[in-house]
């Protein structure tokens, strides 16, 4: 239960790659955020909610201990912080902040798979995740814990390889390293406290979770409308990406054609429209979706 009576608390990253996107999600869920007198605490104007802006590696602890009711954090940070005690519950993935924790080696290392690192030193900021991976692969290696600039470890002879987060790969390339094995794949997730909010705030918390789910569901989704011959309906439905069961309605004065409306959860490319047209569809419209529940 949150330590502040009568108010929900949501922990978000104060700075870093998830900070802006986390605030965008909160605002898209209909929360009007007001900056406080300090940069640690923001207030929500239209609900009894506070945003606690903290270091990313503090978020899992704050949520697990009930200091905050909800939190937005990278899976990599959440997984690295897991221990034998109480842990925050993952509510849902959020679809942003995607990155991969990879093993990377210099070209001078004769690498033929994870076992090539047996007896070697590996530098990382994620020793727990790396150790679990090495144990699963049967690799006995020494882990060198670094809190920054992990990519320079091989050049400084601190380690033979590294295990670090990769998004574009530019940093590895600049330091002459080749990404090899995937150790862990990560994205931002919404987490909640195992203790739950005080009873009077339970409905509000569920409402916020449902709104955020709606925001996430609408990301990248498109609303597609088109006219189609009845005879081509099955073929056209199969082309629509991630549409599920579309809505089919009769066209006034036409027994041989119908109107098709569908929510497409996957990207709708020009090639998709061309395939739909070739299958007999006409008057094709593709519209963005702002909110979905």
LODO-542027 format. One record per atom (N, C-alpha, C): residue in one letter; x, y, z. Coordinates in steps of 0.05 Angstrom, whole numbers, plus 5000, padded with zeros to 4 digits. Example, Ala and Ser with C-alpha at 12.3 -4.5 7.8 and 13.67 -1.06 7.14 Angstrom:
a526448865156 a524649105156 a526449345156 s525749555142 s527349795143 s525850015157 
//
This chain:
x501749765000 x500050005000 x501850255000 x501050444983 x502650694982 x502850825009 x505150945014 x505651075040 x504251335043 x502951445022 x501551695024 x498551635024 x497251675046 x494351615049 x492651785030 x490851655016 x488951794999 x490051864971 x492451774965 x493551834938 x495051594927 x494651544901 x496251344888 x498951464881 x500951294879 x503651384870 x504651214847 x505551344826 x506651204803 x509651284800 x511351094800 x514251144797 x515051134768 x516451344759 x517451364731 x520351444732 x521751394711 x524551464709 x524951764707 x526751874724 x527152164724 x528552254699 x530552104690 x532052174665 x532951914653 x533451924627 x534351684613 x532451614590 x532951384578 x531551324553 x528551274556 x527651214580 x524751164584 x523251404595 x524651604603 x523451824618 x521151964603 x521852064579 x519852214563 x517552034555 x518151794546 x515951614537 x514151534560 x515251514584 x513551444607 x511651674613 x512551914612 x510752144617 x508652164595 x509452104570 x507552114548 x505351904553 x506051674563 x503951464568 x502051564590 x503151684611 x501551784633 x499551994623 x500552174606 x498852384595 x496852274576 x497652084559 x495751964540 x493551814554 x494051724579 x491951594595 x490051784608 x490352044602 x488452244612 x489252374638 x491752344647 x492652464672 x493952724666 x492952944678 x494053214673 x496253264694 x498753244685 x501053254703 x501953544707 x502353604733 x503353874740 x506053844754 x508053984745 x510653974758 x510554094786 x511853964804 x511854054832 x513954254837 x514354324863 x516454514870 x519254394867 x519454134867 x521954004861 x521553804838 x523853704828 x523753534804 x523153244812 x522953184837 x522452914846 x519452834845 x517753024851 x514852964854 x513253134836 x511653014818 x509653144801 x506953074811 x505053264810 x502353204818 x500553174793 x498453014796 x496452984775 x494053154783 x493253334766 x491253544772 x488453424775 x487753224758 x485053134757 x484452884773 x486452764786 x486052524802 x487952544826 x487352394848 x489152384871 x491552204866 x493352294848 x495652134840 x498152304840 x500352194850 x502952324848 x504752154830 x506452294816 x508552164800 x511252204815 x512451984822 x515051994836 x517151944815 x518952144810 x520952124789 x523652054802 x524551804796 x526851704811 x528751564791 x531051464802 x532851304786 x531451044777 x532150954753 x530750714743 x531150474760 x533550434772 x534050194788 x532750214816 x531550444823 x530050464848 x527150394844 x526150394819 x523350364814 x522350084823 x523649864816 x522649604825 x522449584855 x524449694870 x524349674899 x522049844910 x521750084900 x519550254909 x516850124906 x516449994883 x513849864878 x513549614894 x515649454896 x515549204911 x515049254941 x516149474951 x515849544980 x513349694985 x511749774965 x509249914969 x509550214972 x511950314968 x512350604968 x510750734945 x510650584922 x509050664899 x507250434892 x504950504880 x502950304873 x503550194845 x504450364827 x505150284799 x507850394792 x509050274772 x511650374762 x512050304733 x513650464720 x514350414692 x517450384691 x518350154682 x521250094683 x521949894661 x524449894654 x525449704634 x525549424646 x524849224630 x525048944639 x527848874648 x529848984635 x532648924643 x533149004671 x532249244679 x532649344706 x531049174726 x528549104719 x526848944736 x528148674741 x529048544719 x530148274722 x532748284737 x534448484733 x536948494748 x536548534777 x534348674785 x533848724813 x532348504828 x531548294814 x529948084827 x531747934847 x530447874870 x531847724891 x529847534904 x530647424927 x528947234940 x526547354955 x526447614957 x524247744972 x521847804954 x520147984964 x517748064949 x518648214924 x517248154902 x517848294877 x515348424866 x515648634850 x513448754837 x512248574816 x509748604811 x508248444791 x508248584764 x508948444743 x508848564716 x505948564707 x504848794701 x502148824691 x501948774661 x503748914646 x503748884617 x506249014605 x507048904582 x509149044566 x508049294553 x509649494549 x508749754540 x509549824511 x511249664499 x511849694471 x513849904464 x515050034483 x517250224477 x519650164494 x521850304488 x524350254502 x525549974497 x525149874473 x526149614466 x529249614463 x530549424474 x533349384472 x534049094478 x536549024472 x537448754476 x540048744491 x540248574511 x542748524525 x544248314510 x546648384500 x548148194483 x550948164493 x552047924487 x554847884490 x556248004465 x558448144470 x559948264448 x562948214452 x564348164431 x567248094433 x568748244412 x571348294417 x573148414397 x573748214375 x574448304351 x575148114329 x577647954335 x579248034354 x581647884361 x581047634377 x578647614388 x577947374403 x576847164384 x577946924385 x576946704369 x574346594381 x572146694370 x569546644382 x567946444365 x567146224377 x565546024363 x563045944380 x562046124396 x559746064413 x560346134442 x558346114460 x558746194488 x560946044502 x561445794494 x563545634508 x566345754502 x566545924482 x569146064476 x569846244499 x567946314516 x568446504539 x569046354564 x569246094563 x569945934587 x572646014597 x572746084623 x575246174635 x576046464630 x574346604614 x574946884607 x573647074627 x574247334625 x572947544641 x571047694623 x568647734634 x566547874619 x565648114635 x565748354623 x564848604637 x561948654631 x560448744652 x557648804649 x556548974671 x554349104666 x552849244687 x550549074697 x550248834686 x547948654693 x549048384701 x550448374725 x551648124733 x549747894738 x547347954749 x545447734756 x544347614730 x543547784711 x542447674686 x544547514672 x547047624671 x549147484657 x549847224670 x549947214697 x550546974711 x548546754705 x545946834705 x543846634699 x544246524670 x545046694652 x545446604624 x547846414623 x550046494636 x552446324635 x551846054648 x550446054670 x549745804683 x548145624664 x546245744650 x544545584632 x546145474609 x548245614601 x549945534578 x552245354588 x552545324614 x554745164625 x557445294622 x557545564621 x560045704618 x561045804645 x563545744651 x564845844676 x566646084669 x565746314675 x567146564669 x567146754693 x569046934694 x569147134715 x567647384706 x565847484723 x564247724716 x565547964729 x566148164712 x567248424721 x564948624721 x564148724744 x561848904746 x562849194741 x561549324721 x562149604715 x559549754714 x559550004723 x557050164723 x556950364700 x558750354682 x558650524659 x561050474641 x560750554615 x562950524596 x563850234594 x562050044595 x562749764594 x564249694568 x563549834546 x564649764520 x567749814518 x568849954537 x571750004536 x573349784550 x572049604564 x573349404580 x575349234564 x574649134540 x576648974525 x579149134517 x578749384510 x580949554501 x582849614524 x581649634548 x583349694572 x584349434585 x583849204572 x584748944582 x583448864608 x581148984614 x579748914638 x578148654635 x577448594610 x575848364604 x576248274575 x575648024569 x575847924542 x573347984526 x571048024539 x568548064526 x566748234544 x564548334533 x562648484549 x559848374545 x558148444563 x555248394561 x553848654567 x552648774546 x551549044549 x549049074532 x547549294539 x545149354524 x545849454496 x544249364476 x544649444449 x542049534437 x541949774426 x539549864412 x540149894382 x542050064375 x542850094347 x545449944340 x547049894360 x549649764355 x551949964349 x551250214347 x553350414340 x555550434360 x554850414386 x556950434407 x558850204405 x557849964401 x559549724398 x561349754374 x560249844352 x561849874327 x564050074331 x563450294345 x565450504350 x567750404367 x567250204383 x569350094400 x570449824390 x569849764364 x571049534352 x570049274363 x567449264371 x566349014383 x564148904365 x563948644364 x561848504348 x559848384367 x557248454363 x555148334379 x554748044371 x554547874391 x554247584386 x551647474397 x551747354421 x549347214431 x547447414445 x544847364442 x542847504457 x542447384485 x542947544505 x542647454532 x539947514544 x538747744536 x536147824547 x534948034529 x532348014523 x530948214508 x529148374526 x529148634523 x527748814542 x526049024528 x524049114543 x522449344535 x521249454561 x520049684560 x518749804583 x516349644591 x515949614617 x513649464628 x512349634650 x509749584653 x508249704675 x508249494698 x509049584722 x509049394745 x507349514767 x506449334784 x504649414807 x505649284832 x504949414855 x505749314881 x504149064888 x505448874900 x504048634909 x502148684932 x502548904947 x500848964970 x498249104962 x498149214938 x495649344928 x495249614942 x493449784930 x492850044942 x490950024965 x490450244979 x488450244999 x485750204985 x483750084998 x481250004986 x479850234971 x479950474981 x478550704969 x479750774942 x482250694937 x483550764912 x483750524892 x482650294900 x482950054883 x481650094855 x479250214854 x477950254829 x479450454811 x480650664824 x482150854808 x484650714796 x485950554812 x488350414801 x487550234777 x485450084780 x484549914758 x483850084733 x482650314737 x481950494715 x484450584701 x486550664716 x488950764704 x490350534688 x490350294699 x491550064685 x490050014659 x487350024660 x485749974636 x486250194615 x486450444623 x487050654604 x489750624591 x491750554607 x494450514596 x494450274576 x492850074583 x492649844564 x491349934538 x489450114539 x488150224515 x490050384499 x491750544512 x493750704498 x495750514483 x496650314498 x498650124486 x497349974462 x494849894465 x493449744444 x493149914419 x492850174422 x492450354399 x495050434385 x497350384397 x499850464385 x500350294360 x500550434338 x501050304313 x498650184300 x496350174314 x493950054303 x492650254283 x491250144264 x489950304243 x487050204240 x485350394233 x482550324227 x482250334197 x481550104185 x481450084156 x478550054148 x477650214128 x475050194117 x475250154087 x473649984076 x473749934047 x471149804038 x470649814011 x468449673999 x469549423985 x468049203985 x469048963974 x466848793961 x467348663939 x465448473928 x465048243949 x462548153951 x462047933970 x463647683963 x464047643937 x465547403928 x468547413937 x469547653942 x472347683949 x472847723979 x470647703995 x470847774023 x472847614038 x472947354034 x474847184049 x477747254042 x478247304016 x480947374007 x481847634018 x480047834019 x480648104029 x481148094059 x479447944073 x479747914102 x482447794109 x483347604093 x485947474098 x488347664094 x487947864078 x490148054072 x490448264094 x488148334107 x488248534128 x490048444151 x492148604158 x494148514178 x493148534206 x493048304220 x492348304249 x489648414254 x487648354236 x485048474239 x483048314255 x483448064259 x481447904272 x478947884255 x476647904268 x474147894253 x473148174247 x473148254221 x472248524214 x469248554216 x468348804216 x465448864214 x464748874184 x462648734177 x461748724149 x458848824148 x458449024131 x455749154129 x454949164100 x452249134095 x451349154067 x451549444056 x451949464030 x452049724017 x449249784006 x448250024010 x445550094000 x445350053970 x443349903962 x442949863933 x444749673920 x446449533935 x448349343924 x448049073938 x447248873924 x447148603935 x449748453932 x451448553914 x453948403908 x456348513922 x456048723939 x458348853952 x457648923980 x459748943997 x459449014025 x461549224033 x461049354056 x463049524068 x464449374090 x467049394092 x468649254112 x470149454129 x469849434155 x471249594174 x472849414192 x475449484196 x477149304212 x479249464227 x479749384252 x482049494267 x484449304262 x486549424251 x488949264244 x491049324265 x491849114279 x493849144301 x496749154290 x497049084265 x499749084253 x499949314232 x502349374223 x502749594205 x501249544178 x500149754168 x498849744142 x500549904122 x501949754105 x503749874086 x502349924059 x503750084042 x502650124015 x502249854000 x504149674005 x503849403992 x501349264001 x500449314026 x497949194035 x495549314020 x495649574016 x493449704001 x493349593972 x495749563960 x495849463933 x494649173931 x495249013951 x494148743951 x491148743954 x490148923972 x487248943976 x485949033950 x487049223936 x485949323911 x485949103890 x488148953889 x488348743869 x486248523875 x485548493900 x483548283907 x480648383903 x480348633895 x477648743889 x476648953907 x478249033927 x477349243945 x477449523932 x475649703941 x475649973930 x475050163953 x475350423948 x474850633968 x476150573994 x478750503993 x480250424017 x481150664033 x480450674058 x481350884076 x482850764100 x485050894108 x486550804131 x486851034150 x485851004175 x485751224194 x487251144219 x488651344232 x489951284257 x487951254280 x488751114301 x487051074324 x488351204348 x486851394360 x487951544383 x487651384409 x485351274414 x484751124439 x483250874432 x483550664448 x482150414444 x481850264470 x479450174476 x478950024500 x477149784494 
//
